[in-house]
Amino acid sequence: MEEQNAINNVGENQAQSVNDNLDQTAMQPSQVVAAASDMPQVKYAGFWIRWVAVFIDGIVVTVVAIPIMIAFYFLSGGTFSGKDADMPVGFNFLGYIISWSYYIFMTDKYQATFGKKAMGIIVVAEDLSKLPLGKIILRETIGKIVSGIILGIGYLMAAFTNRKRALHDIISGTVVIYKEPEAKTHNGVIVGVMVACILFALVIIGILASIVLVSLSSARDKAMEKANNQSAYPAMENVKEL
């Protein structure tokens, strides 16, 4: 009898243990939901929003670089190396240094350049932590050089790759995300900048076309004038002989 009671008690304890496990299992989905809600929301920045940021940064770099380049030009005695032929090389090199310094400093200090700040996006590591300086330098120098020398395909990859990563992001182990995922996307700004770029391109094409047409017209007039002079020269010789 006592053995039977002991067996019954063991069975009740096992049943209670199974019920407790079932209760814990039933709570797991809610715990998963709670854990998921605690995880940071991530929204990756796509190609066009990043392109607008680059466009804005281009304006900023140009405004900053031109006075520095002009000052350096005069301080160097009118040329960068004493030869006028080397001046464009010096200008380009100085421009690259200014641009790289801008991107590296801003990304290291604020995780974003002025263009990215305007668009509400930042550059972070793949685990969403702040980038170390070494990765920033790798991204902004070697990474972007590689993205650019393959006809800009490295930049276009941001439109097609997982997590909207460009080639320089893959090289440096970075992602570009929205600082506030719930914020409204700046679609109006993107469209506005695109329209402005198209209009600017049309203006440039118009100016170049006008220059070409004026040059062709001038060349044609000179050719006609030369031809007229050549045809009139024999007639003048005949008059002199008479």
Legacy VTK file of the C-alpha trace (Angstrom):
# vtk DataFile Version 3.0
C-alpha trace
ASCII
DATASET POLYDATA
POINTS 242 float
0.000 0.000 0.000
2.757 2.394 0.902
4.531 1.509 -2.319
1.362 2.321 -4.244
1.073 5.707 -2.520
4.701 6.469 -3.306
4.099 5.629 -6.965
1.035 7.877 -7.030
2.978 10.738 -5.479
5.744 10.377 -8.053
3.155 10.419 -10.825
1.503 13.546 -9.420
4.862 15.293 -9.154
5.720 14.404 -12.751
2.320 15.627 -13.926
2.780 18.897 -12.037
6.253 19.299 -13.577
4.822 18.747 -17.052
2.081 21.316 -16.393
4.658 23.848 -15.190
6.702 23.277 -18.343
3.600 23.743 -20.480
2.807 26.983 -18.690
6.341 28.245 -19.312
6.128 27.214 -22.956
2.840 29.069 -23.297
4.535 32.233 -22.040
7.408 32.031 -24.476
5.646 33.702 -27.471
4.803 36.781 -25.389
8.359 36.868 -24.160
9.589 36.693 -27.740
7.303 39.576 -28.710
8.527 41.617 -25.766
12.139 40.893 -26.668
11.479 41.835 -30.279
9.887 45.121 -29.215
12.999 45.919 -27.199
15.260 45.432 -30.227
16.201 48.652 -32.082
14.226 49.284 -35.255
16.410 49.621 -38.330
15.542 51.279 -41.629
18.251 51.189 -44.253
18.836 54.215 -46.454
18.325 53.531 -50.151
20.207 54.711 -53.206
18.261 57.903 -53.969
18.282 59.337 -50.451
22.023 58.710 -50.308
22.476 60.299 -53.739
20.758 63.479 -52.563
23.026 63.515 -49.497
26.084 63.213 -51.766
24.763 66.057 -53.935
24.420 68.312 -50.887
27.880 67.312 -49.681
29.278 68.160 -53.109
27.971 71.691 -52.750
29.402 71.973 -49.222
32.825 70.660 -50.269
32.915 73.008 -53.272
32.060 76.053 -51.161
34.732 75.114 -48.611
37.380 74.011 -51.105
37.381 76.936 -53.542
38.630 79.608 -51.071
41.242 77.195 -49.693
42.473 76.287 -53.180
42.642 79.933 -54.289
44.535 80.921 -51.121
46.949 78.035 -51.520
47.466 78.968 -55.161
48.574 82.505 -54.316
50.576 81.450 -51.265
52.500 79.011 -53.433
53.596 81.827 -55.707
50.994 81.371 -58.414
51.647 77.704 -59.100
51.784 74.555 -57.047
55.142 73.363 -58.288
56.592 76.231 -60.268
55.180 74.936 -63.553
51.868 76.093 -64.972
51.352 72.681 -66.591
51.323 71.035 -63.149
48.706 73.386 -61.698
45.633 71.250 -62.603
47.285 68.219 -60.974
47.926 70.220 -57.807
44.355 71.538 -57.760
42.898 68.038 -58.165
45.103 66.561 -55.453
44.262 69.372 -53.021
40.569 68.950 -53.848
40.746 65.236 -53.022
42.487 65.957 -49.720
39.818 68.500 -48.725
36.992 66.140 -49.703
38.462 63.142 -47.866
39.163 65.236 -44.768
35.581 66.502 -44.755
34.001 63.049 -45.036
36.356 61.419 -42.524
36.050 64.185 -39.907
32.265 64.497 -40.132
31.652 60.748 -40.115
33.984 60.223 -37.160
32.539 63.064 -35.090
28.835 62.985 -36.038
28.362 59.673 -37.898
27.095 61.760 -40.807
28.117 64.525 -43.173
25.985 67.647 -43.623
24.214 65.997 -46.533
23.395 62.895 -44.496
22.328 65.054 -41.563
19.900 66.895 -43.835
18.439 63.566 -44.957
18.344 62.107 -41.428
20.720 59.202 -42.123
23.918 58.035 -40.437
26.781 55.619 -41.106
27.290 52.815 -38.577
28.980 49.433 -38.311
27.128 46.262 -39.310
26.188 45.652 -35.661
24.817 49.254 -35.527
27.662 50.446 -33.292
29.699 53.596 -33.873
32.401 53.229 -36.480
36.056 53.256 -35.404
38.292 55.720 -37.198
40.104 52.970 -39.099
36.923 51.739 -40.771
35.919 55.299 -41.621
39.249 55.930 -43.354
38.964 52.606 -45.204
35.434 53.456 -46.339
36.132 57.003 -47.468
39.427 56.332 -49.249
40.052 52.855 -50.641
36.383 51.861 -50.511
35.106 54.833 -52.488
38.031 54.745 -54.911
37.131 51.143 -55.761
33.422 52.057 -56.058
34.295 54.880 -58.430
36.901 53.314 -60.705
34.514 50.591 -61.865
32.386 53.211 -63.650
30.487 54.060 -60.465
28.932 50.602 -60.267
30.073 50.364 -56.653
27.755 53.259 -55.784
24.845 51.828 -57.804
25.037 48.606 -55.800
23.204 50.407 -52.984
20.042 50.174 -55.088
20.154 46.379 -55.399
22.069 44.797 -52.531
20.824 43.487 -49.225
20.549 46.241 -46.591
21.132 48.850 -49.357
24.906 48.528 -49.164
27.255 50.088 -51.697
30.562 48.404 -52.511
32.484 50.697 -50.136
30.039 49.701 -47.383
30.775 46.018 -48.008
34.535 46.656 -48.058
34.486 48.561 -44.761
31.735 46.592 -43.020
29.277 49.492 -42.708
25.612 50.244 -43.317
23.742 53.519 -43.799
20.532 53.756 -41.787
17.911 56.305 -40.839
18.660 57.905 -37.495
14.939 57.932 -36.722
13.295 54.986 -38.520
9.789 56.326 -37.932
10.581 59.726 -39.458
8.963 60.652 -42.751
11.066 60.007 -45.850
12.133 63.180 -47.661
10.536 62.244 -50.979
9.877 65.881 -51.864
13.509 66.807 -51.337
14.663 63.878 -53.464
12.363 64.821 -56.352
13.317 68.500 -56.034
17.032 67.782 -56.183
16.573 65.436 -59.139
14.607 68.076 -61.052
17.228 70.714 -60.201
20.001 68.424 -61.474
18.123 67.741 -64.704
17.529 71.451 -65.277
21.158 72.211 -64.483
22.294 69.533 -66.936
19.999 70.980 -69.613
21.414 74.460 -69.015
24.983 73.150 -69.296
24.104 71.257 -72.484
22.499 74.417 -73.882
25.566 76.510 -73.075
27.911 73.941 -74.632
25.692 73.658 -77.696
25.688 77.468 -78.069
29.478 77.566 -77.798
29.806 74.852 -80.446
27.374 76.596 -82.795
29.158 79.950 -82.382
32.516 78.277 -82.997
31.215 76.526 -86.126
29.674 79.746 -87.401
32.904 81.648 -86.794
34.943 78.933 -88.533
32.561 78.958 -91.478
32.761 82.755 -91.800
36.564 82.609 -91.703
36.581 79.883 -94.343
34.253 81.870 -96.582
36.349 85.008 -96.105
39.509 83.112 -96.982
37.864 81.628 -100.041
36.670 85.052 -101.188
40.137 86.499 -100.711
41.689 83.705 -102.721
39.176 84.138 -105.552
39.692 87.907 -105.602
43.507 87.684 -105.652
43.846 86.505 -109.311
41.486 89.281 -110.419
43.692 91.872 -108.725
46.755 90.409 -110.456
45.032 90.713 -113.821
44.188 94.355 -113.143
47.834 95.089 -112.329
48.977 93.464 -115.595
46.584 95.634 -117.593
LINES 1 243
242 0 1 2 3 4 5 6 7 8 9 10 11 12 13 14 15 16 17 18 19 20 21 22 23 24 25 26 27 28 29 30 31 32 33 34 35 36 37 38 39 40 41 42 43 44 45 46 47 48 49 50 51 52 53 54 55 56 57 58 59 60 61 62 63 64 65 66 67 68 69 70 71 72 73 74 75 76 77 78 79 80 81 82 83 84 85 86 87 88 89 90 91 92 93 94 95 96 97 98 99 100 101 102 103 104 105 106 107 108 109 110 111 112 113 114 115 116 117 118 119 120 121 122 123 124 125 126 127 128 129 130 131 132 133 134 135 136 137 138 139 140 141 142 143 144 145 146 147 148 149 150 151 152 153 154 155 156 157 158 159 160 161 162 163 164 165 166 167 168 169 170 171 172 173 174 175 176 177 178 179 180 181 182 183 184 185 186 187 188 189 190 191 192 193 194 195 196 197 198 199 200 201 202 203 204 205 206 207 208 209 210 211 212 213 214 215 216 217 218 219 220 221 222 223 224 225 226 227 228 229 230 231 232 233 234 235 236 237 238 239 240 241
